[in-house]
Amino acid sequence: MIYYRETIETVLSHLKVTRHGLDEKEVDARREQHGLNQLEVSTSINPLLVFIDQFKSFIIYILLFAVVFSLLIGEYVDSIIILIILLANAFIGFFQELSAHNSLESLKKMTTIQTTVIRDGVRKMIDAKYLVPGDIFYLEAGDKVPADGRIINAVRLKVEESALTGESVPVEKTDAPINADVQMGSQTNMLFASTAVVTGNTLAVAISTGMQTQIGRITSLIKEAKEEMTPLQRRLDVFGRKLGYAILSICFVVFLAYFTKEFMGHGTVSGHTFIAFAFIAISLAVAAVPTALPAVVTIALSVGVKRLLRKKALVRKLSSVETLGSCDIICTDKTGTLTENQMTVRHAWTFDSEASLTGAGYNPQGELSQSLNPLLFHIGFVCNNATLNQKEGTWMVTGDPTEAALIVSAIKAGCDGLDEFIRKDELPFDSGRKLMSVLTERNEKKMVLTKGAPDEILKRCKYVLIDGKPERIDDRMKAQVIEQNDIYASRALRVLAFAYKEVRSEKEFNEDDLVFVGLQAMIDPPRPDVIEAIKKTQGAGIRTIMITGDYKETAKAIGREVGIVGKVLTGDDIETMTDKDLEGVLKDETNIFARVMPEHKQRIVSSLQQLGHMVAMTGDGVNDAPALKKANIGIAVGSGTDVAKDASDFVLLDDSFTHIVNAIEEGRGIYDNIQKSIMLLLSGNVGEVLIIFLAAIFGLNLPLTAILLLWINMVTDGAPALAYSVDPYGHNIMHRKPKPLNEGI
């Protein structure tokens, strides 16, 4: 059944439930059938697997082989020394990754959601995990939606769905069926788990719980994503294999030379001699392998992790640090990543003048570029149901973000006497009228204050306020308002109009014969550091692509403001494309994708990878999680959802896009330092191999034993190599293109 297309009576009948709710016996039966209402997201890791993971390197495999062979021929000292080196290296990486996991767990809010349900006609509070399909549940402002549901009735209901859809403006909800096929973001009679009620209240019936919800399906997409090797792991693996084959070849040649010489001279080879020859070959292997390399790589990455943590970026996996330095494309979400996720009034307009407002977000610090009639801001402040409070230095909002922006604009405008308005009555906003009005009294003067869509306000206005006095409105004035509204709308600003009238009694509380005052235009603005960060990534040869669930014009406007330019595509466009078509448009510099679904984001990332790109993906919502997991490097912001954090490799602790640039710089610097260390180690190893090889060929005694070779590798060569691994990075590191993926180390 497509629930949003059916009447609520049909839905209830299909779910075999009445408005009095399920009885407890039926609840138990359905819980047995559907399970608990919770997601199958792993919040723990296996320490043993993390430890074993530290040994996944071809160079380490060679050293482990040397350990085993040394034990077999009785060279216990050699094997113990090599083993100590390998274990020390493994423990460094193990504790680093375990620490990152524990830090991430402490970031998560492990609060239990409580939900009001109706069962047997009685309202009761339950733990949301015990909700079952068919349960009737009640929500009001501030509540989290516990499961996917079909709305039975709604009173002034608005729901914040940005975590799921990427759309920054709360969605107005109703109980009316929809007679069309629409995407999730347009299903206005449905509720989705993980979203939150902003205003109003609702009664709904649960249609899906746990892994069957939209967020559950997204979690399934995450589980399907396979983890791939990082560029550094791949390059070290290729380097290790080449080195391994070279070592085996040299060892075989030396062993064969000794064996042939012994056989030709004595006609036979004793067991003791055979072991001696094998020991020479092992010495060669130890000489050739840069024993300090695993430790050098691990320490270089660990130092990078510590540096990034000081810059508010938590790295979950050690090898991820260098990966970001290799990326050539960043796919970024818009809401909450590029933008503040806080609506902000940018412009205010009256017939007298126009002003810009400084500042961003809910912090009320800012001012007007020039003074305007304060009544414009009085109306926005009083005709309002949101609240703004400061908590531990952060401004927090309860209610609609749009209304919160109007409170902030009134404070910036320096309006006096805001608390003198006494609200007597209210005509709430609804989608039919597109208006909200309040009846107020101030200094014994009664006024109707109205805000809403500009075209609807104009229909009800008989006058316009000019120089503080009402004048009769005419068609020219109306055209002027419409023109100004169109200018703001073309910049993807959300526009509200404001009007008032004075009344003698409460009986005159209606929305007719109003006086038009002006407009306020707002947007979810870019973060202050984003523009500079994107410039730096462009200078580093990295392409930035915006992928959002928000509207096309909004995405285009934000892209223009932060410096992401190019063609714009929507989720509907992607639906009609094959993978080859999508790869074609990505080659064609399409840099903005709007109104996309989670599976679209994953397809975009996959297509970019098919084209040979190293892709980083940033995001904060549930809708970003599959793409975060699929990307070569997933970056979640600290204020984002737990699902996004679980799917990521990095977590930005203070949501700053600048830290992505810092991490790229760190990754590139680490790679350069590892490269320098390998050069140093190999130069020493070549000399050691040459000495032993020549000694073997000319029949001389071995000048260096395996223990001496280990000592040289770890101390004489290893110490300078370790110093290189923590060397300061070059100044021009962010002024070069990313290294090609097929380039050797």
N, C-alpha and C positions, 0 to 999 in steps of 0.2 A: 504493500500500500504506500502511495505517495501522500504522506500525512498532511503536508501543507496545502494540498489541493482539495481535501475533504472537509466537510462540516464537522464540528466538534462532536455532534451526536453520532455520526458515522465512525469517527475515531474511537469514541468510548465503547461503542458496540463491538468494534473490531478487537479491542483490547479486553473485552468482557469485564467492564467495570462501570459502576454508576458514579454520580457526583458525590455519593456518600463514601467512596473509596473501597478498597479491598478489605476482606476480613483477614484476621491473622493466619488462619489455616491456609488460605489462598496465597498469602505473602510467603509463607514457609515453602509451599510447593513451587512458587516461581523462583525463589532464591535457590532452591535445589536445582532448578532447570537452568537458570541464567548465571548463577554464582554471585559473588559479592560485587558491589558497584565500585570497583577500583581498577587501576591500570596495572598492567604487567610490566612495570619499569623497574629494572634492577637498580637498587640503591646501594648495593654492596659489591665489593670486588674480592676475588680470591687471592690472598697474598702470595700463595705458592705459585700461581700462574703468573703474577706480576714479576716474581723473582726469576722464574724460568725464562720469561720473556727477555731478560737482560742478556741471555746467552745466544740470542738469535742473530748471529753474525758469522759470516764465512771465516773471517780471521780468527774468531774465537773457536770455531770448529777445528781449525788447524792446530791451535794451541792445545785444545782438549785431546786431540789425537796424539800430540806430542806427550801429554801427561800420561795417557794410557800406555803408549809404547814404552815410555821410560820406566813405568812401573813393571811392565812385562819383562824387561831386560835387567831389572834390578837397580836402576838408577833413581833411587827414591828421593834424594836431595833435589835433583832437577825437577822432578814431578811436583814435589811439595812447593817449591818456590813459584813455579808457573801457576799452580792451583791457588796459592795465596793471592797472587796478582789478579787472577780472574775473579776470585770471590770478593776481593776488595772493590773491584770495579762494579761487580753486580750489586753489592750492598749500597753503593753510592746511588745508583739509578733506582734501586728498589725503594729506599727510604724517601727519595725525592718524589717519586710518583705516589707513594702512600700518603705523604704529607699533603700533596696537592688534592688527593681524593678526600682526605679528612677536612681540608679547608673548604672544599666545595660543599660537603655535607653540612658544615656549619652555616653556610650561606642559605640553605634551604629552610623554608618555613614549614615546620612539620606539624602545623595546627590541624586539628580535625574539624571538618565542616559539619555543622549541625543543620538539620533541615526540618521544617514544619510539614508534616504530612496529615492527611485525613484518612483514617482507617475506621471502619465500622461507624462512620458518621461523627467520629471524635477527632479533634485536632490534638496532635502530640509532637514533641520534639524527638528526633532520632538522629543517630550518627548516619551521615549520608551514605556510608558504604553498605548500609542495610536496605537502601532503596531498591525497589524492583520495578520492571516494566509494568505499567498499569497503575502504579501508585499516584495518587493525587497529591501534589505538593504546593505550598504557598510560599511566595517570596515577596520581599519588600526592599526598599532602597538600602544598599550596602551589602545585600546577600549575594553569595556566590551561587551560580546555577549548578546543582549537583548532578544533573543528568540531562540528556537530550529530551526535550518535551514539546508537546503541542499545547499552545495556550488555550485555556477554557474561557477565561475572561481577563481583561487587562484594564487597569485604571492609570492613566497618564504614565504608561510604562515606557521607559527607555533603558536599553541594555548596552553596556560597553563590550564590544566584540573584537577589539583591536588585536588581542592576543591570538584570536583564531582566524580572523579575516584580514587583519592589517589595516582596517579602516579606522581612522582616528576619531570620527564623530559618532557619538552614541546613536543607536538605531531605535527609532520609535516602533513599538510593537502593538499589534492588535490581535483580535481573535478571528478576523474575517478570512475565509478560504481564499486561495490564490489560484485563479484559473489559467495558469501558464506554467511552463517549465522555467524555473529560475535557479540561479546559483545560491549557495548557502547564504551569502551576504545580503540577498534580497528576499529571503524567506522570513517575512515580517510577522508571521504567526507562530514561529518556532523559537524555542530556547535551546542553547547548546552548552553542554558541560564546559567548565573552566571560564565562562564569561561572567559578568557581574551586573546586577541591577543598579542603575544609577538613580533613577527616580521612579516613583509610582509603586504599584504592587500588582501581583498577578496570581491567578490560580491556574495550574497546568497539570497535564498528565504525562508521566514519564513514558517515553516510547522506546528508549534504548538506554542501557546502563553499561558500565565497565568498558570493555574493549569493543563493544558494539556502537559506542558513541562516536561522534566525529573526531574527538580528541583521541579515542581508542584506535580508530582507523589510522590516524596519523602516527600514533605510537607503533603500529604494525609496520608502517612504511620504514620507520627508523630501524626496527629489528631486521628488516630485509636487507638493509644496506651493508655491504661488505667493506671491511677495513683493508686499505691498501698500504703498501710500503711507502715511506716518505722518500723524497728525492735523495736525502743524505743516506738513508738505509740502502736505497737502490744503488747509489754510486759506490758506497763502501762494499756492498755485496759484489758488484762487478769488479771493483778493485781487488777484493779479497780472492775472488775466483781466479783472476788473472795471475795474482801473486802466488796463489796456491798451486796453479798449474806450472808456473815457472819454478817454484821450489821443488815440486815433485820431479820435474824434468832434471834439474840440477842434481838432486839427491840420487836419482836413478843413474845418471851419468857417472857420478862419483862412486856410487856403490858398484856399478858395473866395471869401472876402471880398476878398483881394488880387487874385486872378485876375479876378473880376468888375469890380472897380474899374479895373484896368489895361485890360481889354477894352472897358469902357464909355467910357473916356477916349481910347484910341488905336485902337480897332477891331481890335487884334491884340496878341499876347503873344509877345515875342522869347524865344529859347532862354535867353539870359543872364538875363532877368527871371524866366523859369520856374524856373531853378536858384536864383535869389535867394529866390523864394517858398518853394521846397522847403527851403532852408536855414533860413528862419524857422520852418517847420513842424518841422524837426529840432530847432531850439533849444527850441521848445515841448515836444517829446517829452523832451528831456534835462532841461528844467526840471521837468517833471511826474513823471518817474521818480525815486524815492528811490535815487539811485545808490549810496549807502553801505549800503543795506539788506542786500544779500547778505553784505557784510563784517561788518555788525553781527550778523546771524544766525549766521554761521560762528564769529565770535569768542566770542559768548555760549555757543554749544554747546561750543566748544573749552575754554573756562574751566570749564564744567560737567564736562567729561570729566576734566580735571586734578584738580578737587576730588574727584570720585568715586574716582579712582585713589589719592589719598591716603587715602581711606576704604576701600580694598581692594575696589573694584568696577571691573573692566575693561570699558570700553565698546568694542564692536567696530565700530559704525557711528555716525557723528556724530549723525545725525537721530534715533537711538534714545533719546537723553537726554531729550528733551522728551516722547516717546511715553509713557514710564512715568508722567509727571506727568498724563497724560490718562486713564490706565486707571481703570476703576471696578470691575473684578473681578480678583482674583489667584487663579488656580488653582494650587495647590501640591501637590507630591508630599509624602508623609509621611516615608518612610525616608531619612535623610541630609539632609533639608531642614528639616522641623519637628522631627525627632528626631536624636539623636546617632549613630544606626546603631551603637550599642555597648550590648549588654545590661548591665543594672545591677540588682543585688539591692536591692529597696526595703524588703522586710519579712522578718523571720525569726520563727518561732513554735515554741515548745515547750510542753509541758504546764505548765511553771512560769511562763512569761511570754511576752510578745510585744515585739519591738523594731523600730524603724525605722532604716534606714541612710541617712546623709547622703552627699552627693557624687553624681557622675554619670559614666558612662563608665568607661574602663579606668584612669583615674587613681586610685590607691589611697588618696588623701586623703579622709578621712571617718571617721565613728564611729557607734557604736550608741547609740540613745536610752537604753538600759539594758542591763546585762550579761545574757548568756544562757550556758547550758552550752557551753563552747568545743568540745566534741566535735562539735556540729552543724556547725561551720565546719571542724574538722579533717577530717571525712569528705568535705566538699565539696572541700577542697584536695587531699587525697591520692587520692581516687577520681576521677582527673582526668588527661586527656592533653594539655591545652592548656599553653602557656607564655606568660609575660608579661615583656616586656623594654622598657627605656626606651632610645630611640634619638633623639639630638638633641633632647631635651626632650619627646618624644612617646612615649606608651606604646603599644607595638605588640604584637599578639597573633598567635600561631601556633596554629591549631586552632579548635575549636568556640567561638563567642562565648558560649554558655551556660556552658561550663566555665570560660572566662576570667572571667566574672562571679563565679563561685564562688571563684576565686583571690583576686579583689579583695575580696570580702566577708570572707574569712579574714584578710586583712591589716588591713582596717578594724576587725575584731573584736579585733585585737591578740593573736592566737593565738601562743603560744610553742612551740618545739620542733617546728615543722612539718618541718624537715629530719631529724628523728630517726626518722621512719617509713621503713622499708625495704620496698619492694614486692617480694613474692615471686612473685605470680601474678595473673592477671586473667581475669575472665569479661566479655568485651566487651559493650557495649550492642547489642541487636538489637530490631527492631520487634515481635517476638513476645513477648519477656519484658518489654520496656520498662524494663530494669534494666541497671546496670553494677556489678560488684563487683570489689574487689581484696583479695588476701590480703597483710597487712602484718605487720611485726614491729617492736616498739618496746620497748626495755628488756627484751628477751628474752620479751616477751609477744606472742603471735600473736593478730591480730584480723581478722575479715572486715568490710570497710566497704562499704556498698551505698547507691547513690542511684538514683532512678527515679521513675516515675509514682506518685502517692500511693496509688491504688487497688491497684496491683500490690505495692507495699511492704507495705501493710496485710495483704494475703493471706498474706504470709510472716512476719508478726510474731507472736510468742507473748507478748512482754513490751513494756512501755513504760517509758521513763526518766523518773522523777519524783523531784525533789530528789537527783539523782545516783545513784538506786538503781533497778534494774529491778523493775517490778511487773507482775503478770499482767494482760494486756490483756482488756477485756470489750467488749460491744457498745456500751455508753455511751461508752467512750473512742474506739472506732472512729467512732461517729457524730459525736463532737466534732472529730475530724480531718477527716472528710468535710465537715462544716459550714464549718470554717475554709478548707478548700480551695475550696469553692464561693464563699465571700466574696471570696477573691483572684481566682478565675477570672471573677467578675462584673465585676471592674475590668480585665479583659483582661491580668492578670498571669500569667506562666508559672510554674507551681508544681512544685517537685521535693521529694520526701520523702527522708529520710536515716535509715539504720538501721545496726546493727552487731551483732556477737556475738564473744565470745572463744572461741578454739579451742585444743586442745592440740597438734594436729599438722596438717600440710598435707593429710592425707587427709580432714579434716573441712571442707575448703573447698567450701561450698555455700551456698545462699540460703534455708535453712530455719531456723525457730526464731529469728528475728532480734529485736533490741530496737529498738523505734521511738524515734527521738530528736526529730525535728521537721521543719519545713518551711522552705524559702526560696522567696520569690516575687520574680520579676524582670520587667522590661519594658525595651524600648528607649525611654529617657525623652526628653521634649521638651528641646530646647536651652534654656539658661537665659534667653536674650534673646527667645525667640519670643512668650511671653505678652504682654509689653509692646509688642512690634512689632505684633502683631495688634490690640491695643487702639488703637494709633495709627492703623492703617489704617481701623479702624471709625470712629474720630473724624473721619477724612478722607473719610468717605462711600464707602469701598471695601469691597466684599463679598469675603470669603475663602472659597474652596471647596477642600476637601481631596480629592485624587484619588490613590488608592493601590492597589497590587496586594495589599496585606495583607488579613487577615481583617476581617470586618465589626465584630466586638466590639472588636478591637484599635484599629481606626480610630475607632470611637465613643468609646472610652476616652481616646485621645490628643486627639481633638477636644474632649471635655468639659474636659480639663485645660488646653488652650491657649486655649479660648474660641471654638471653632468649633462652633456648635450648629445643629440643624435636622434634617431628615429624612435617612435613610441609604438609599442604593441600591447594588446590586451589579452587576457586569458581566453576570451572568445576566439581571438585570432589563432592562438596556440592550439585550441581544440580542433581546428580544421587542418592543422599542419601535420605532415609526417615528420619523423626525426630528421630526414634529409632536408626538408623545407626549413625546419627550425635551425639547423646548422647553417643553412644558407643565409638566413636573416641575421644570425649572430656574426657571420663573416662580414656582413654588410653594415657594421657599426650601429646596430640597434642597441641602445644603451639604457632604455627605460621600458619596463614591463609593468603594466597596471592591471588591476582587477584580476589578479592571478590566484589560483588555488594552490594548496600545498604540493599536489602532484605536478603542477606546472613548474614550480620552483625546482623540484627535483629533476625534471626533464631538461630544464635550462642548464643546470649544473652538469648533468650527464652529457649533453650535447657539446658543451664547452670542453669537457674532458676528452670527448671523441675527436675534437679538433686539435688536440695536443696541448691544451692549456693546463696550467697548474692553478686551481681555483680555490680561493678563500671565500667563505660565505659568512656574513654577519647577520645577526637577528636576535630578537628577544621573545618572540611569541611562539605559541604552540605550532602555528602555521609555518614557522621557519625550521622546525626541528628535523624533518626528513632531509631537507636540503643541507642543513648543517652537518648531518651525519654522512651524506653522500659526498660532500665537498672534500678536497684534499686537506683542507684545514677549516674547521668550524669554530666560529667566534661568537659566543653568547654574551649579552650585556648583563651586568650583575642584578639589575632590577627586573630582569625578564623572568619567564616562567621556568619552573624546575625541569620541565620536559626539554626545553631548549638547552639548559645547562647540561643535562645528562647526555645530550647528543653532540656536545661541543668538545673541542680540544683546548680552547682558550676561554676564559671568562674575564671580561673587562669589569673590574670591581666598581668603578664609578661611571660606567656607561660612556666614557669619552672616546670618540672616534680617533682622536690623536694617538691613543695608545696602540692602535693598529699600526700606525706609521712607526712608532717606537719599536714595536715587535718585529716589523719588517727589517728595520735597521739592525736590530739585535741579531736576527736570523742571518742576514747577509754577513755581518761581522764575524759571527761564530763560524760560518762556512769558510770564510777567508782564513781565519786563525787555524782551523783544522787542516786546511790545505797547506799552510806554512809548516805546521807541525809534521805532516806526512812527508813533506820535502826534506825536512831536517832528519827525520827518522830513517828514511830510505837512503839518504846519502851516507849515513853511518853504516847501515846494514849492507849496502853494496860493497863497502870496504871490507867488512867482516866476511862476507860470502867469498869475495875474491881471494882473501888470505887462505881460507880453508880449502877452497876449490883448487888453488895453485899448489898448496901443500899436498893435496891428494893426488893431483896429476903427476907431480914430480917425486912422489913417494917419500915425502918428508913427514916427520912427526907433526901432530896437530899443534899449532902454536897457541890455540885457545880452546879450553874445555867448554862444555855446555854451560857450566855454572858461571865461568868468567864471561861468556857471551851474554848471559842473562843480566849479569851485573853491569856490563857496558850498555846493554839496551835500556835497562831501567834507570841507571844513574847518570852515566856519561851522556847518553842520548836523551833519555826520558826527561831529566830535569829541565834542560833547555826547551824541549818540546812542550812541556807543561806550561812553561813561562810564555811561550808563543800562544798557547790556547787561551790565555786570559789577557792577551795584548790589547791595548786600546785600538779602536777601529779607525779606519781612514776617514778623512773629511769628505771625500767625494763618493762615499758609499751609496748615497741616495741619488746620485746623478748618473747612474748607469742602468742599462737595461738588465732584466733578470737573466740569469745564465740559462742557456738552452737545456732542456731536460736530458738530451742525449749526450751532453758534454761530460767527459770523464773527470774524475776528481784530480 
